[in-house]
Amino acid sequence: MKSFINKKIKCKQTLNLINTIIDSNKLGIPIGNYISQLFGNIYLNELDHYIKEQLHCKYYIRYCDDGIILDKYKYNLINIKQLIKTYVQKICLTLKSSTIIYPSYIGIDFLGYIHYNNYTKLRKSIKLKMIKTLKHIHIINNPISVIASYKGWLIHCNGETLYNKYITNNFY
């Protein structure tokens, strides 16, 4: 991590601060720490460039450590997956064992949603948790923030029916 950061940041004071943060925890930077998101982007920046510029993947999306590559042909994806697996080993990472290749028409599960060609659904596990939580909202300390959070999930997908059934009909 330090060598990647040293390539990008030249200010000695900033590097000293970053080294102090990295060295402050023997197990590394905790996942919930805001700085880990920044470091993750620095660390994976070269992978992004490799995928876009060397492998020429036109449809590549990455958010933190989750990514999607879309291609018309399955054999291209199988080849790309192997090349990425080899590349990440060089930077001391491993590709998730759950990395799969499947046709997009069955829906792409990414960042809490199932994405289809013409619409997006909320992931089933999130939907079930939302329903359970909203049924017991009366025992939650700050129900407004919980409702707002689920409203945020639902406005970014085709969740009008869920929104009307569980939020509008019960709280507005």
C-alpha positions as a Markdown table, in Angstrom:
| # | Residue | x | y | z |
|---|---|---|---|---|
| 1 | Met | 0.0 | 0.0 | 0.0 |
| 2 | Lys | 2.7 | 2.4 | 0.9 |
| 3 | Ser | 4.6 | 1.9 | -2.4 |
| 4 | Phe | 1.4 | 2.7 | -4.3 |
| 5 | Ile | 0.7 | 5.8 | -2.3 |
| 6 | Asn | 4.4 | 7.0 | -2.7 |
| 7 | Lys | 3.9 | 6.8 | -6.5 |
| 8 | Lys | 0.9 | 9.2 | -6.3 |
| 9 | Ile | 1.7 | 11.6 | -3.4 |
| 10 | Lys | 4.9 | 13.5 | -3.2 |
| 11 | Cys | 4.4 | 15.8 | -0.2 |
| 12 | Lys | 6.6 | 14.6 | 2.7 |
| 13 | Gln | 4.2 | 15.8 | 5.4 |
| 14 | Thr | 1.2 | 14.1 | 3.8 |
| 15 | Leu | 3.2 | 10.9 | 3.4 |
| 16 | Asn | 4.3 | 11.0 | 7.1 |
| 17 | Leu | 0.6 | 11.4 | 8.1 |
| 18 | Ile | -0.5 | 8.5 | 5.8 |
| 19 | Asn | 2.3 | 6.2 | 7.1 |
| 20 | Thr | 1.2 | 7.0 | 10.7 |
| 21 | Ile | -2.4 | 6.1 | 9.8 |
| 22 | Ile | -1.3 | 2.9 | 8.1 |
| 23 | Asp | 1.0 | 1.8 | 10.9 |
| 24 | Ser | -1.5 | 2.7 | 13.7 |
| 25 | Asn | -3.2 | -0.7 | 13.4 |
| 26 | Lys | -1.3 | -3.9 | 13.3 |
| 27 | Leu | -4.1 | -5.6 | 11.2 |
| 28 | Gly | -4.2 | -2.8 | 8.6 |
| 29 | Ile | -6.7 | -0.1 | 8.1 |
| 30 | Pro | -10.2 | -1.1 | 9.3 |
| 31 | Ile | -12.7 | -1.5 | 6.4 |
| 32 | Gly | -15.1 | 1.1 | 8.0 |
| 33 | Asn | -12.4 | 3.7 | 8.2 |
| 34 | Tyr | -13.0 | 6.5 | 5.6 |
| 35 | Ile | -9.3 | 6.5 | 4.6 |
| 36 | Ser | -9.6 | 2.9 | 3.6 |
| 37 | Gln | -12.0 | 3.9 | 0.8 |
| 38 | Leu | -9.4 | 6.4 | -0.5 |
| 39 | Phe | -6.6 | 3.9 | -0.2 |
| 40 | Gly | -8.7 | 1.3 | -2.0 |
| 41 | Asn | -9.2 | 3.6 | -4.9 |
| 42 | Ile | -5.5 | 4.5 | -5.1 |
| 43 | Tyr | -4.6 | 0.8 | -4.8 |
| 44 | Leu | -7.0 | -0.3 | -7.5 |
| 45 | Asn | -6.4 | 2.6 | -9.8 |
| 46 | Glu | -3.8 | 0.7 | -11.8 |
| 47 | Leu | -6.2 | -2.3 | -12.1 |
| 48 | Asp | -8.8 | 0.1 | -13.6 |
| 49 | His | -6.3 | 1.4 | -16.1 |
| 50 | Tyr | -5.2 | -2.2 | -16.9 |
| 51 | Ile | -8.8 | -3.3 | -17.6 |
| 52 | Lys | -9.7 | -0.2 | -19.7 |
| 53 | Glu | -6.4 | 0.4 | -21.5 |
| 54 | Gln | -4.7 | -2.9 | -21.9 |
| 55 | Leu | -7.7 | -5.3 | -22.0 |
| 56 | His | -9.9 | -2.7 | -23.8 |
| 57 | Cys | -13.0 | -3.5 | -21.8 |
| 58 | Lys | -15.6 | -0.9 | -23.0 |
| 59 | Tyr | -18.1 | -1.7 | -20.3 |
| 60 | Tyr | -16.3 | -1.8 | -16.9 |
| 61 | Ile | -17.7 | -0.5 | -13.7 |
| 62 | Arg | -16.1 | -0.6 | -10.3 |
| 63 | Tyr | -17.3 | 0.6 | -6.9 |
| 64 | Cys | -14.8 | 0.0 | -4.0 |
| 65 | Asp | -13.9 | -3.7 | -4.4 |
| 66 | Asp | -17.0 | -4.7 | -6.5 |
| 67 | Gly | -16.8 | -4.6 | -10.3 |
| 68 | Ile | -18.7 | -5.6 | -13.4 |
| 69 | Ile | -17.4 | -6.2 | -16.9 |
| 70 | Leu | -19.9 | -6.6 | -19.7 |
| 71 | Asp | -19.2 | -8.2 | -23.0 |
| 72 | Lys | -21.2 | -9.7 | -25.8 |
| 73 | Tyr | -19.2 | -13.0 | -25.8 |
| 74 | Lys | -18.8 | -15.3 | -22.9 |
| 75 | Tyr | -15.4 | -16.6 | -24.1 |
| 76 | Asn | -14.1 | -13.0 | -24.0 |
| 77 | Leu | -15.2 | -12.7 | -20.3 |
| 78 | Ile | -13.5 | -16.0 | -19.4 |
| 79 | Asn | -10.3 | -14.8 | -21.0 |
| 80 | Ile | -10.6 | -11.4 | -19.3 |
| 81 | Lys | -11.3 | -13.0 | -15.9 |
| 82 | Gln | -8.1 | -15.1 | -16.2 |
| 83 | Leu | -6.0 | -12.1 | -17.2 |
| 84 | Ile | -7.4 | -10.0 | -14.2 |
| 85 | Lys | -6.8 | -12.9 | -11.8 |
| 86 | Thr | -3.1 | -13.0 | -12.9 |
| 87 | Tyr | -2.8 | -9.2 | -12.7 |
| 88 | Val | -4.2 | -8.9 | -9.2 |
| 89 | Gln | -1.9 | -11.6 | -7.9 |
| 90 | Lys | 1.0 | -9.3 | -9.0 |
| 91 | Ile | -0.3 | -6.6 | -6.7 |
| 92 | Cys | -0.9 | -9.0 | -3.8 |
| 93 | Leu | -4.6 | -9.3 | -4.2 |
| 94 | Thr | -6.9 | -12.2 | -5.1 |
| 95 | Leu | -10.1 | -12.2 | -7.2 |
| 96 | Lys | -13.1 | -13.2 | -5.2 |
| 97 | Ser | -14.0 | -16.9 | -5.5 |
| 98 | Ser | -17.6 | -15.8 | -6.1 |
| 99 | Thr | -16.6 | -14.1 | -9.4 |
| 100 | Ile | -19.0 | -15.5 | -11.9 |
| 101 | Ile | -19.8 | -15.1 | -15.6 |
| 102 | Tyr | -23.4 | -15.3 | -16.6 |
| 103 | Pro | -25.8 | -13.8 | -19.1 |
| 104 | Ser | -27.1 | -10.3 | -18.3 |
| 105 | Tyr | -30.7 | -11.2 | -19.1 |
| 106 | Ile | -31.0 | -13.1 | -15.7 |
| 107 | Gly | -30.1 | -9.8 | -14.0 |
| 108 | Ile | -26.9 | -8.4 | -12.6 |
| 109 | Asp | -26.7 | -8.3 | -8.8 |
| 110 | Phe | -24.6 | -5.2 | -8.0 |
| 111 | Leu | -24.6 | -2.8 | -5.1 |
| 112 | Gly | -27.9 | -3.9 | -3.6 |
| 113 | Tyr | -29.9 | -4.0 | -6.8 |
| 114 | Ile | -30.6 | -6.5 | -9.6 |
| 115 | His | -30.1 | -4.7 | -12.9 |
| 116 | Tyr | -31.9 | -5.8 | -16.0 |
| 117 | Asn | -31.8 | -4.2 | -19.5 |
| 118 | Asn | -34.9 | -2.1 | -18.9 |
| 119 | Tyr | -35.4 | -1.9 | -15.2 |
| 120 | Thr | -33.8 | -2.3 | -11.8 |
| 121 | Lys | -35.1 | -4.2 | -8.7 |
| 122 | Leu | -34.1 | -4.0 | -5.1 |
| 123 | Arg | -32.1 | -7.1 | -4.0 |
| 124 | Lys | -34.5 | -9.6 | -2.3 |
| 125 | Ser | -32.5 | -9.7 | 1.0 |
| 126 | Ile | -32.7 | -5.9 | 1.3 |
| 127 | Lys | -36.4 | -5.9 | 0.4 |
| 128 | Leu | -37.1 | -8.5 | 3.1 |
| 129 | Lys | -35.1 | -6.6 | 5.7 |
| 130 | Met | -36.9 | -3.4 | 4.8 |
| 131 | Ile | -40.3 | -5.0 | 5.1 |
| 132 | Lys | -39.4 | -6.5 | 8.5 |
| 133 | Thr | -37.9 | -3.2 | 9.8 |
| 134 | Leu | -40.8 | -1.1 | 8.7 |
| 135 | Lys | -43.3 | -3.5 | 10.3 |
| 136 | His | -41.5 | -2.9 | 13.6 |
| 137 | Ile | -40.7 | 0.8 | 13.1 |
| 138 | His | -42.4 | 1.8 | 16.3 |
| 139 | Ile | -39.6 | 0.3 | 18.4 |
| 140 | Ile | -36.8 | 2.1 | 16.5 |
| 141 | Asn | -35.1 | 5.2 | 18.1 |
| 142 | Asn | -35.0 | 7.4 | 15.0 |
| 143 | Pro | -37.7 | 6.1 | 12.6 |
| 144 | Ile | -37.4 | 9.1 | 10.3 |
| 145 | Ser | -33.8 | 8.3 | 9.3 |
| 146 | Val | -34.8 | 4.7 | 8.7 |
| 147 | Ile | -37.7 | 5.6 | 6.5 |
| 148 | Ala | -35.5 | 8.1 | 4.6 |
| 149 | Ser | -32.8 | 5.5 | 4.1 |
| 150 | Tyr | -35.3 | 3.0 | 2.6 |
| 151 | Lys | -36.8 | 5.7 | 0.5 |
| 152 | Gly | -33.3 | 6.4 | -0.8 |
| 153 | Trp | -32.9 | 2.8 | -1.8 |
| 154 | Leu | -36.3 | 2.7 | -3.5 |
| 155 | Ile | -36.0 | 5.9 | -5.6 |
| 156 | His | -33.0 | 4.4 | -7.4 |
| 157 | Cys | -34.8 | 1.4 | -8.7 |
| 158 | Asn | -38.2 | 0.5 | -10.0 |
| 159 | Gly | -39.6 | 0.4 | -6.5 |
| 160 | Glu | -42.7 | 2.4 | -6.8 |
| 161 | Thr | -45.0 | -0.5 | -5.7 |
| 162 | Leu | -42.8 | -1.2 | -2.6 |
| 163 | Tyr | -42.6 | 2.5 | -1.9 |
| 164 | Asn | -46.4 | 3.0 | -2.0 |
| 165 | Lys | -47.2 | -0.2 | -0.1 |
| 166 | Tyr | -44.7 | 0.1 | 2.7 |
| 167 | Ile | -43.8 | 3.8 | 3.0 |
| 168 | Thr | -46.5 | 6.1 | 1.5 |
| 169 | Asn | -49.5 | 4.0 | 2.8 |
| 170 | Asn | -48.0 | 3.7 | 6.3 |
| 171 | Phe | -46.1 | 7.0 | 7.0 |
| 172 | Tyr | -47.5 | 9.8 | 4.7 |
